[in-house]
Amino acid sequence: MSTAYGIQGQLLDVTVVGCSKLKDTEWISRQDPYVCLEYATTKFCTRTCTDGGKHPVFQEKTVIPLIEGLREISVSVWNSNTVTFDDFIGSGRVQLQKVLSQGYDDSTWALQSKSGKYAGEVKLIMHFQNSQKPQMSASSYAPSAPMHMGAAPHYAPPPHYAPPKSVSAAPSYPPPVETYAAIPYPAAAYPPVLAAPSYPPPVEAYAASPYPAAAAYPPAQTAAPYPPSAYPPPMQQTYPPSPYPPQAYPPPQAQPYYPPGPYGGVYPPPPY
């Protein structure tokens, strides 16, 4: 895996979080630990955690340039002394395979004393940007492309626009035409009103009025059948059609004709 890509000159971020369960090298006071990292020619030491005792906390970060073929960092913990040399607490080796392949590692590493005994633990957090993880994720994106290609045919649903066309055919227009056809039926109601069977009775009333009067006058007209017979029939025929004013006019006209009736018995009037 390490030969698949080069790490020469690339940077590794290392944060020294702290230590726990350290061997105590002080008999009277609390010890003042600090941590040192060595990678090839690169060396880094944290500040001294005064009175840190067995559980010092540092939270210090450094950047280490990597070298091809070197996959571990040496770590050592010391107790700072102001008068004498610093006391060695323990050391260990930090493996880089995980951080170089996954890009992240926050493991805790064990420390050993010079005699090989357990001397405590140190916690580091390491970050590596150009790890194999992004490369593998990039390769994993490749198969996703065909999936998108396969998803393209799913855009075939445009044929669903056919139903709107059937709606545009609008078979609903015939029903309005049928509604207009139903309108003539109300018109059929008007002819019965025009029939007005009530009108004949008035006509009969008017027609009945002239006939009785005519029946009374014939005895006077018997003397002269030809002149009176011509005039009265036309007048009687014209009056029945006109129902309103003509009813008043026949009686006045009949009155001037009827006085000559008595004179008709006397033949002197004909010379007129």
C-alpha angles and dihedrals in degrees: 000000000000092000092055090080138011126250098184110137095359119131130247120199113216125184119191103213101178148278135268136196093012120178109257113235097177123087100187111021135025116280123246107223130192132177130231127198124199126190116167104303094343117101128179130179127188125226118273115268100219112221088357090144114179096338110046121171122211113160092190125151133209138172121230123195109227127231123210110253097018110104105167142063124213115227128190134177124213139185112230117229125187098204106028135029118295116269119241112233104175147308140214146172124254115209118217102197094099098047092045092051101037101025095233138065129167100170129147117238127209123236128213131201124231089270091054095252124138109274103174139275139284124206121214133179114206130187128190118184101195097051127145090253095079090044091054091045088053090054089048090058090060095073089047089067094066088049089058089047089053089048090058094078088058087077087074091103091101087099085073086079088076092082091059087055090055087052089053088057083074103200085180093085095080092063092062089053090054090053091056090051089059091060096077091064093073088053089062087068093066098065092063088055090052089050087069099176087191093076098070094065093061090048090052090050092054093044092050093055098064097044097062091050091051090051090059096052104050094089090065093048095051090086093062110026099168106054098039094039092061099050104042098052096057091048093048091050094051096048099060095060093054105064103183121042101012090068090069096046101058095065094054092048092046092054096061090047095047096057091059084054092081089044089052088073086063113064098209092088095066092075088068 
